[in-house]
Amino acid sequence: MNPAQTELLESYARDFSEIKGLQAAHRIGYALYDKAGQLGVVVCREAGQSCTRAVHCTLAEADLEFGRGLLRFLYENAIPPENACDVIRDICTVAEECAG
């Protein structure tokens, strides 16, 4: 594997239906990836076929089991991209600032 290559390790997606006057139909995707031996998380809000809001966060000192647990936590609690960085910072150390 090329050290600069990104490998998707696990992903989840949660669909939200349209509720007139309250929310548009959308999907939130959650992905755990490995890039050059460092784990990262992406949380993306999708409307139609495009990502309208995404955050990327590289985790520091996280092993694969912890990364998978974190991803599942974000998914099961339907954490949106707008709150994902704050939640991740509260739970673990990030190697780089979350970026959106």
BAKE-974786 format. One record per atom (N, C-alpha, C, O, CB): residue in three letters; x, y, z; atom name. Coordinates in steps of 0.05 Angstrom, whole numbers, plus 5000, padded with zeros to 4 digits. Glycine has a CB too. Layout:
BEGIN
 koltor    u    v    w semi
    ALA    X    Y    Z   CA
...
END
This chain:
BEGIN
 koltor    u    v    w semi
    MET 5017 4976 5000    N
    MET 5000 5000 5000   CA
    MET 5017 5025 5000    C
    MET 5037 5026 5015    O
    MET 4981 5000 5024   CB
    ASN 5011 5044 4984    N
    ASN 5025 5069 4983   CA
    ASN 5021 5084 5009    C
    ASN 4998 5087 5018    O
    ASN 5015 5087 4959   CB
    PRO 5042 5093 5023    N
    PRO 5039 5106 5049   CA
    PRO 5021 5131 5048    C
    PRO 5010 5139 5068    O
    PRO 5066 5113 5060   CB
    ALA 5019 5144 5025    N
    ALA 5003 5168 5023   CA
    ALA 4973 5161 5017    C
    ALA 4956 5179 5018    O
    ALA 5014 5187 5002   CB
    GLN 4968 5136 5011    N
    GLN 4941 5127 5004   CA
    GLN 4923 5126 5029    C
    GLN 4932 5120 5051    O
    GLN 4943 5100 4991   CB
    THR 4898 5133 5024    N
    THR 4878 5132 5045   CA
    THR 4861 5106 5042    C
    THR 4852 5100 5020    O
    THR 4860 5157 5044   CB
    GLU 4858 5092 5064    N
    GLU 4843 5067 5064   CA
    GLU 4818 5071 5082    C
    GLU 4820 5077 5106    O
    GLU 4860 5043 5074   CB
    LEU 4795 5066 5070    N
    LEU 4770 5067 5085   CA
    LEU 4769 5041 5102    C
    LEU 4771 5019 5092    O
    LEU 4745 5068 5066   CB
    LEU 4765 5045 5129    N
    LEU 4764 5022 5147   CA
    LEU 4735 5014 5155    C
    LEU 4729 4991 5158    O
    LEU 4780 5029 5172   CB
    GLU 4718 5034 5158    N
    GLU 4690 5029 5166   CA
    GLU 4674 5053 5160    C
    GLU 4684 5076 5160    O
    GLU 4689 5021 5196   CB
    SER 4648 5049 5154    N
    SER 4630 5072 5149   CA
    SER 4602 5065 5156    C
    SER 4593 5042 5156    O
    SER 4632 5081 5119   CB
    TYR 4587 5086 5162    N
    TYR 4558 5084 5168   CA
    TYR 4544 5107 5155    C
    TYR 4557 5127 5148    O
    TYR 4553 5084 5199   CB
    ALA 4518 5104 5151    N
    ALA 4502 5126 5140   CA
    ALA 4475 5126 5153    C
    ALA 4463 5105 5157    O
    ALA 4500 5124 5109   CB
    ARG 4465 5150 5160    N
    ARG 4439 5152 5172   CA
    ARG 4422 5171 5155    C
    ARG 4430 5193 5148    O
    ARG 4442 5164 5201   CB
    ASP 4398 5161 5148    N
    ASP 4380 5176 5131   CA
    ASP 4359 5191 5148    C
    ASP 4349 5180 5168    O
    ASP 4366 5158 5111   CB
    PHE 4354 5215 5141    N
    PHE 4334 5232 5154   CA
    PHE 4312 5239 5133    C
    PHE 4319 5248 5111    O
    PHE 4346 5257 5167   CB
    SER 4287 5236 5140    N
    SER 4266 5242 5121   CA
    SER 4258 5271 5123    C
    SER 4265 5285 5142    O
    SER 4241 5224 5127   CB
    GLU 4245 5280 5102    N
    GLU 4235 5307 5102   CA
    GLU 4211 5309 5121    C
    GLU 4193 5293 5121    O
    GLU 4226 5316 5073   CB
    ILE 4212 5330 5138    N
    ILE 4190 5336 5156   CA
    ILE 4183 5365 5150    C
    ILE 4197 5383 5158    O
    ILE 4197 5331 5186   CB
    LYS 4161 5369 5136    N
    LYS 4154 5396 5127   CA
    LYS 4155 5417 5149    C
    LYS 4144 5413 5171    O
    LYS 4125 5395 5114   CB
    GLY 4170 5438 5143    N
    GLY 4173 5459 5162   CA
    GLY 4194 5455 5184    C
    GLY 4200 5473 5199    O
    GLY 4147 5464 5176   CB
    LEU 4205 5430 5185    N
    LEU 4225 5425 5205   CA
    LEU 4252 5416 5194    C
    LEU 4273 5425 5204    O
    LEU 4215 5403 5223   CB
    GLN 4253 5399 5174    N
    GLN 4278 5390 5163   CA
    GLN 4275 5380 5134    C
    GLN 4254 5369 5127    O
    GLN 4291 5368 5180   CB
    ALA 4295 5384 5119    N
    ALA 4296 5373 5092   CA
    ALA 4307 5344 5093    C
    ALA 4322 5337 5112    O
    ALA 4314 5391 5073   CB
    ALA 4300 5328 5074    N
    ALA 4311 5301 5072   CA
    ALA 4341 5303 5068    C
    ALA 4350 5319 5052    O
    ALA 4298 5285 5049   CB
    HIS 4356 5287 5083    N
    HIS 4385 5287 5080   CA
    HIS 4397 5261 5092    C
    HIS 4382 5246 5104    O
    HIS 4398 5312 5093   CB
    ARG 4422 5257 5088    N
    ARG 4437 5234 5099   CA
    ARG 4462 5245 5112    C
    ARG 4474 5264 5102    O
    ARG 4443 5213 5076   CB
    ILE 4469 5233 5134    N
    ILE 4495 5239 5146   CA
    ILE 4512 5214 5145    C
    ILE 4504 5192 5154    O
    ILE 4492 5249 5176   CB
    GLY 4535 5216 5133    N
    GLY 4554 5194 5130   CA
    GLY 4577 5197 5150    C
    GLY 4586 5219 5156    O
    GLY 4565 5193 5102   CB
    TYR 4586 5175 5161    N
    TYR 4607 5174 5181   CA
    TYR 4628 5154 5170    C
    TYR 4621 5132 5163    O
    TYR 4597 5165 5209   CB
    ALA 4653 5162 5169    N
    ALA 4674 5144 5158   CA
    ALA 4699 5145 5176    C
    ALA 4707 5166 5185    O
    ALA 4681 5152 5129   CB
    LEU 4711 5122 5179    N
    LEU 4737 5119 5193   CA
    LEU 4757 5111 5172    C
    LEU 4752 5092 5157    O
    LEU 4735 5098 5216   CB
    TYR 4779 5125 5171    N
    TYR 4799 5118 5151   CA
    TYR 4827 5118 5163    C
    TYR 4832 5129 5184    O
    TYR 4798 5138 5128   CB
    ASP 4845 5105 5149    N
    ASP 4873 5105 5156   CA
    ASP 4889 5118 5134    C
    ASP 4887 5110 5110    O
    ASP 4883 5075 5161   CB
    LYS 4905 5137 5141    N
    LYS 4922 5150 5121   CA
    LYS 4950 5150 5132    C
    LYS 4956 5164 5152    O
    LYS 4912 5180 5114   CB
    ALA 4967 5136 5120    N
    ALA 4995 5134 5128   CA
    ALA 4998 5126 5157    C
    ALA 5015 5137 5172    O
    ALA 5010 5160 5123   CB
    GLY 4981 5107 5166    N
    GLY 4983 5097 5194   CA
    GLY 4970 5114 5215    C
    GLY 4972 5108 5238    O
    GLY 5012 5095 5201   CB
    GLN 4956 5135 5207    N
    GLN 4941 5152 5226   CA
    GLN 4911 5151 5220    C
    GLN 4903 5153 5198    O
    GLN 4952 5181 5225   CB
    LEU 4896 5147 5242    N
    LEU 4867 5145 5238   CA
    LEU 4854 5173 5236    C
    LEU 4863 5192 5248    O
    LEU 4855 5130 5262   CB
    GLY 4833 5174 5221    N
    GLY 4817 5198 5218   CA
    GLY 4788 5192 5215    C
    GLY 4780 5169 5208    O
    GLY 4827 5214 5193   CB
    VAL 4771 5212 5221    N
    VAL 4742 5210 5219   CA
    VAL 4732 5232 5201    C
    VAL 4741 5255 5202    O
    VAL 4729 5211 5247   CB
    VAL 4713 5225 5184    N
    VAL 4699 5244 5168   CA
    VAL 4669 5242 5174    C
    VAL 4658 5220 5175    O
    VAL 4704 5240 5137   CB
    VAL 4656 5265 5178    N
    VAL 4627 5266 5181   CA
    VAL 4616 5285 5160    C
    VAL 4625 5308 5158    O
    VAL 4618 5275 5211   CB
    CYS 4598 5275 5143    N
    CYS 4589 5290 5120   CA
    CYS 4558 5290 5118    C
    CYS 4546 5269 5119    O
    CYS 4601 5278 5095   CB
    ARG 4547 5314 5115    N
    ARG 4518 5317 5109   CA
    ARG 4515 5317 5079    C
    ARG 4527 5333 5065    O
    ARG 4506 5343 5122   CB
    GLU 4498 5299 5069    N
    GLU 4493 5296 5041   CA
    GLU 4464 5304 5034    C
    GLU 4445 5295 5048    O
    GLU 4500 5268 5031   CB
    ALA 4461 5320 5014    N
    ALA 4434 5326 5003   CA
    ALA 4435 5319 4974    C
    ALA 4451 5330 4959    O
    ALA 4426 5356 5008   CB
    GLY 4418 5301 4965    N
    GLY 4420 5291 4938   CA
    GLY 4446 5275 4935    C
    GLY 4451 5257 4951    O
    GLY 4420 5315 4917   CB
    GLN 4461 5281 4915    N
    GLN 4486 5267 4910   CA
    GLN 4511 5282 4919    C
    GLN 4533 5272 4914    O
    GLN 4489 5261 4881   CB
    SER 4508 5305 4932    N
    SER 4532 5320 4940   CA
    SER 4533 5324 4970    C
    SER 4513 5325 4984    O
    SER 4531 5347 4926   CB
    CYS 4558 5327 4979    N
    CYS 4563 5333 5007   CA
    CYS 4561 5363 5012    C
    CYS 4576 5378 5000    O
    CYS 4592 5322 5016   CB
    THR 4543 5371 5029    N
    THR 4538 5400 5033   CA
    THR 4554 5410 5057    C
    THR 4558 5435 5059    O
    THR 4509 5405 5037   CB
    ARG 4562 5393 5075    N
    ARG 4577 5401 5098   CA
    ARG 4593 5377 5108    C
    ARG 4581 5356 5112    O
    ARG 4559 5413 5121   CB
    ALA 4619 5380 5111    N
    ALA 4636 5358 5120   CA
    ALA 4657 5368 5139    C
    ALA 4667 5391 5136    O
    ALA 4648 5343 5096   CB
    VAL 4665 5351 5158    N
    VAL 4687 5357 5175   CA
    VAL 4706 5333 5175    C
    VAL 4697 5310 5172    O
    VAL 4678 5363 5204   CB
    HIS 4732 5338 5176    N
    HIS 4752 5317 5177   CA
    HIS 4769 5321 5202    C
    HIS 4776 5344 5209    O
    HIS 4771 5319 5151   CB
    CYS 4774 5300 5216    N
    CYS 4789 5302 5241   CA
    CYS 4809 5279 5242    C
    CYS 4801 5255 5241    O
    CYS 4770 5301 5265   CB
    THR 4834 5285 5245    N
    THR 4855 5265 5248   CA
    THR 4859 5260 5278    C
    THR 4863 5278 5293    O
    THR 4882 5274 5234   CB
    LEU 4858 5235 5286    N
    LEU 4860 5227 5314   CA
    LEU 4889 5222 5322    C
    LEU 4905 5211 5306    O
    LEU 4843 5202 5319   CB
    ALA 4896 5230 5346    N
    ALA 4923 5225 5356   CA
    ALA 4921 5202 5376    C
    ALA 4903 5201 5392    O
    ALA 4934 5251 5370   CB
    GLU 4941 5185 5374    N
    GLU 4944 5163 5394   CA
    GLU 4919 5146 5397    C
    GLU 4913 5136 5419    O
    GLU 4951 5174 5421   CB
    ALA 4904 5142 5375    N
    ALA 4880 5125 5376   CA
    ALA 4885 5099 5362    C
    ALA 4896 5099 5340    O
    ALA 4855 5139 5364   CB
    ASP 4878 5077 5375    N
    ASP 4881 5051 5361   CA
    ASP 4855 5045 5346    C
    ASP 4835 5059 5348    O
    ASP 4887 5028 5381   CB
    LEU 4856 5024 5330    N
    LEU 4833 5017 5313   CA
    LEU 4808 5011 5329    C
    LEU 4786 5020 5320    O
    LEU 4841 4993 5296   CB
    GLU 4810 4997 5351    N
    GLU 4786 4991 5367   CA
    GLU 4773 5017 5377    C
    GLU 4749 5020 5376    O
    GLU 4794 4973 5391   CB
    PHE 4789 5036 5387    N
    PHE 4778 5061 5396   CA
    PHE 4766 5077 5373    C
    PHE 4744 5088 5376    O
    PHE 4800 5078 5410   CB
    GLY 4779 5077 5350    N
    GLY 4769 5092 5327   CA
    GLY 4742 5081 5318    C
    GLY 4724 5096 5311    O
    GLY 4789 5091 5304   CB
    ARG 4739 5055 5317    N
    ARG 4714 5042 5310   CA
    ARG 4692 5048 5330    C
    ARG 4669 5053 5323    O
    ARG 4717 5012 5307   CB
    GLY 4699 5048 5356    N
    GLY 4680 5055 5376   CA
    GLY 4671 5084 5374    C
    GLY 4647 5091 5377    O
    GLY 4691 5050 5404   CB
    LEU 4690 5102 5369    N
    LEU 4683 5130 5365   CA
    LEU 4664 5134 5341    C
    LEU 4645 5149 5343    O
    LEU 4709 5147 5361   CB
    LEU 4670 5121 5320    N
    LEU 4654 5124 5296   CA
    LEU 4625 5114 5302    C
    LEU 4606 5127 5294    O
    LEU 4666 5108 5272   CB
    ARG 4623 5091 5315    N
    ARG 4597 5080 5321   CA
    ARG 4582 5099 5340    C
    ARG 4558 5102 5338    O
    ARG 4600 5052 5334   CB
    PHE 4596 5111 5359    N
    PHE 4584 5130 5378   CA
    PHE 4572 5154 5363    C
    PHE 4550 5162 5368    O
    PHE 4604 5140 5398   CB
    LEU 4588 5165 5344    N
    LEU 4578 5188 5328   CA
    LEU 4553 5180 5312    C
    LEU 4534 5196 5311    O
    LEU 4600 5198 5309   CB
    TYR 4554 5157 5300    N
    TYR 4531 5147 5284   CA
    TYR 4507 5142 5301    C
    TYR 4485 5152 5295    O
    TYR 4539 5122 5269   CB
    GLU 4510 5127 5323    N
    GLU 4487 5120 5339   CA
    GLU 4474 5144 5353    C
    GLU 4450 5143 5359    O
    GLU 4495 5100 5360   CB
    ASN 4489 5165 5357    N
    ASN 4479 5189 5369   CA
    ASN 4472 5211 5349    C
    ASN 4465 5233 5356    O
    ASN 4498 5200 5390   CB
    ALA 4474 5204 5323    N
    ALA 4467 5222 5301   CA
    ALA 4480 5249 5304    C
    ALA 4467 5270 5300    O
    ALA 4436 5225 5300   CB
    ILE 4506 5249 5310    N
    ILE 4521 5274 5313   CA
    ILE 4524 5286 5286    C
    ILE 4536 5273 5268    O
    ILE 4548 5269 5327   CB
    PRO 4515 5311 5281    N
    PRO 4517 5323 5255   CA
    PRO 4545 5336 5252    C
    PRO 4560 5339 5271    O
    PRO 4496 5345 5251   CB
    PRO 4553 5342 5227    N
    PRO 4579 5354 5222   CA
    PRO 4584 5379 5238    C
    PRO 4606 5385 5247    O
    PRO 4582 5360 5193   CB
    GLU 4562 5395 5243    N
    GLU 4565 5420 5257   CA
    GLU 4574 5416 5286    C
    GLU 4586 5434 5298    O
    GLU 4538 5435 5257   CB
    ASN 4570 5392 5298    N
    ASN 4578 5387 5325   CA
    ASN 4599 5366 5328    C
    ASN 4610 5362 5350    O
    ASN 4554 5378 5341   CB
    ALA 4607 5353 5306    N
    ALA 4625 5330 5307   CA
    ALA 4652 5338 5319    C
    ALA 4663 5323 5336    O
    ALA 4629 5319 5280   CB
    CYS 4664 5360 5311    N
    CYS 4691 5367 5321   CA
    CYS 4691 5371 5351    C
    CYS 4709 5362 5365    O
    CYS 4701 5392 5307   CB
    ASP 4670 5385 5361    N
    ASP 4669 5390 5390   CA
    ASP 4666 5364 5405    C
    ASP 4679 5360 5425    O
    ASP 4645 5408 5397   CB
    VAL 4649 5346 5395    N
    VAL 4646 5320 5408   CA
    VAL 4672 5304 5408    C
    VAL 4680 5292 5428    O
    VAL 4623 5304 5395   CB
    ILE 4685 5303 5385    N
    ILE 4710 5288 5383   CA
    ILE 4731 5299 5401    C
    ILE 4745 5284 5414    O
    ILE 4720 5288 5353   CB
    ARG 4734 5326 5402    N
    ARG 4753 5339 5420   CA
    ARG 4748 5332 5449    C
    ARG 4766 5329 5465    O
    ARG 4753 5369 5415   CB
    ASP 4722 5330 5456    N
    ASP 4715 5324 5484   CA
    ASP 4722 5295 5491    C
    ASP 4729 5289 5514    O
    ASP 4685 5328 5489   CB
    ILE 4722 5277 5471    N
    ILE 4726 5249 5476   CA
    ILE 4756 5241 5474    C
    ILE 4765 5224 5490    O
    ILE 4710 5232 5456   CB
    CYS 4770 5253 5455    N
    CYS 4798 5244 5451   CA
    CYS 4815 5267 5441    C
    CYS 4806 5289 5437    O
    CYS 4799 5221 5430   CB
    THR 4841 5260 5439    N
    THR 4860 5280 5430   CA
    THR 4861 5279 5399    C
    THR 4861 5257 5387    O
    THR 4889 5274 5441   CB
    VAL 4861 5302 5387    N
    VAL 4863 5304 5358   CA
    VAL 4891 5312 5350    C
    VAL 4903 5328 5363    O
    VAL 4842 5324 5347   CB
    ALA 4901 5300 5328    N
    ALA 4928 5306 5319   CA
    ALA 4929 5333 5305    C
    ALA 4949 5347 5306    O
    ALA 4937 5284 5300   CB
    GLU 4907 5339 5292    N
    GLU 4904 5365 5278   CA
    GLU 4877 5376 5285    C
    GLU 4859 5360 5292    O
    GLU 4909 5362 5247   CB
    GLU 4874 5402 5282    N
    GLU 4847 5413 5286   CA
    GLU 4827 5401 5266    C
    GLU 4834 5396 5243    O
    GLU 4847 5444 5284   CB
    CYS 4803 5397 5275    N
    CYS 4782 5388 5257   CA
    CYS 4778 5410 5237    C
    CYS 4779 5434 5243    O
    CYS 4756 5382 5273   CB
    ALA 4774 5403 5212    N
    ALA 4770 5422 5191   CA
    ALA 4744 5416 5176    C
    ALA 4736 5393 5172    O
    ALA 4794 5422 5171   CB
    GLY 4731 5437 5168    N
    GLY 4706 5433 5154   CA
    GLY 4704 5449 5129    C
    GLY 4684 5448 5115    O
    GLY 4683 5440 5171   CB
END
